Amino acid sequence: MDVKTGFFYLFSLVLLFAAFRVVTARNPVHAVLYLMLAFSQASAVWFLLNAEFLAIVLVLVYLGAVMVLFLFVVMMLDINIDILRKGFWKHFPLAATLGAIVALEMAAVLLSGFRLSQAPDMAAGAVPVDNGKALGILLYTEYLMPIQIAASILLVAMIAAIALTLRERKDSKAIDASLQVKVRAADRLQVVQMAATQAAPAPAPAAPVEESK
């Protein structure tokens, strides 16, 4: 077994373990972290398969944006795990049925085998180009205008999101970071002198008791 095959088995085992922990972890934050680990291992497998573009997109889009957003949302939300667990056994039959169908479909595809076709021979004198470079040349030559339009739309959306975030609102509770850095303990803590002991209040006089004849 060569080094490439060893790395493939290593990444695959870690990927399977992380995927299993995603659905079995009790803490939602831990589940998101395991999902990020699974995506990173899947990206490494894509690199071994010479699919550099898919691996980079998986890292940049899912790990760099979606999973980080999920992580912050899960950490900021006050999720009551006990309420979520109450409906587990209620939806378990449907989830088990769908899982069995997906497993049978995967088994049918894997057991039937893959039809491998012979790769076309390269022309004489042709220089081999990797997938990332070939895709970059194609995007910035034939599809230059659509790429520029998509970039402009994303730029406008980013500027709009920043403008909406930085606008002043009456109900905003944001505090200036410079004021937080300059704060001193004397500004927040006020020492008040009080007597160590106080005299006990005098007992109230007892009401007279009438003697019975």
Protein Blocks (a to p, Z undefined) as FASTA:
>chain_A
ZZklmmmmmmmmmmmmmmmmmmmpmblklmmmmmmmmmmmmmmmmmmnopaklmmmmmmm
mmmmmmmmmmmmmmmpccdfklmmmmmmmmmmmmmmmmmmmmmmmmmmmmnopadddddd
ddehiacddfklmmmmmmmmmmmmmmmmmmmmmmmmmmmmmmmmmpccfklcbdcfklmm
mpcfklmpccddddfbdcdddddddddddddZZ
